[in-house]
């Protein structure tokens, strides 16, 4: 799911290999590694080399070796005339240049990343050196197009070809104000016997894929606003949608990048506006903000920061679908291979078992960046995330934003959750912390196990525990266990745990939920009242019990 392909090393310079030698050794190692894994060797590309050197200089200037986010990487590639999609981001530090390759060889993330093309760049400054390695996927070949235009430069034609297996091109232009326009496709002109192509220099016609009506394209993008515009080339739609390439165009004498939102509320509004602008350009209905979906997204963003992980799946194996507090898993059914028109016209009255048959229950995107909009940019340029944003059946959305410290710098973690049905329909008592916790526990309990039965006696004791000074984690006080066993006749065993969470919707999957022998559960919640903890912060106590069948 998330972008890049950049490895940054900051090391003290000594009598070590020259920059060109470091670049060659790093490139050869990555190519050899790919061949050993049975993958095609990434092609060392001059455009990416120049972009990597640009990023290396940036790393030295910043005094840190943190790998750049997707927006920064795309800007570097774009400024050198490229439009590749970066596939992964890794940062490694070393004490001297000779250690850089050793750390490169040991880095597990590089072994996971694919990539068709490669760029390696080194920058030196005083006693320090930065080495940047970029791995990208090239899915489109573009004729040269200016990356900077004056306000009067209009009608410049952009032509290119999607590379197999991509077909059915579209070109979207995202403007500085966040609006998006889908460009009208013009008849693709016949390629001359030789032409300048992004990333591969001057190429003979026979070296290029044979032009076809479904891969070749031309557009005349109009840049009506001063500032930075993003041009995104995609292929296909629906489940076959893929991102072919992306680059940025600066219009006007001074074209500053859009400022990041100042606060959480502004960031949420900005990201939702960009989601709906993208959907509008594709002819789709906007998604509406849903308060409970937003809480699910925010709780997961907070949890990633609190537990120190990043990804669409939590360490306990749960996905966004598990975290939606809905005990009615019904949905409208849409076949997995349905067309975009079929999804647009889905019958919302038809229902099915969402756990078993509906692959389109909703979607979750997780991104990171220097700011909220930078993190969202990484999602718009990632195929899986863009598919979620442009899924026609989606009707509701919630956005979460949290910040983490990485090597002394703040990074935004963004979570976007889209659903087909609203959760805000759960009003009054259905949305209390206890009620939401029960609904969430029902989702987190594996469907193959017997559902836990809520018990009022256990809930009363759990509320008392939540109000107490018991620390988070599994409760060890024997007196509480004795009281629970006496309170619930026939109970043979109990387990008690306390969670301190920013929101009950952020409860993790407890190991006790995986215990098939447990039959009953009680939940108690108490507002945490912790400064900076947010309006939904709470202490949640959960008591699980096992009652043999004859006693139930």
NORTAVEN-V610379 format. One record per helix or strand. SS is the DSSP state (a for helix, b for strand). FROM is the first residue (numbers start at 1). TO is the last residue. If there is no record, write none. Layout:
# NORTAVEN-V610379
ss	from	to
SS	FROM	TO
SS	FROM	TO
This chain:
# NORTAVEN-V610379
ss	from	to
b	4	12
a	19	36
b	43	44
a	46	62
a	70	79
b	85	91
b	96	96
a	97	106
a	108	112
b	117	125
b	128	137
b	140	143
b	148	149
b	158	162
b	169	174
b	180	182
b	186	186
b	194	197
b	201	204
a	205	207
b	216	219
b	227	235
a	238	240
b	242	251
a	264	281
b	288	289
a	291	307
a	320	323
b	330	331
a	340	344
b	352	353
b	362	369
a	372	380
a	383	389
b	396	406
b	409	419
a	428	431
a	433	444
b	453	454
a	456	467
b	473	474
a	478	487
b	491	501
a	504	506
a	511	514
b	520	527
b	538	547
a	549	551
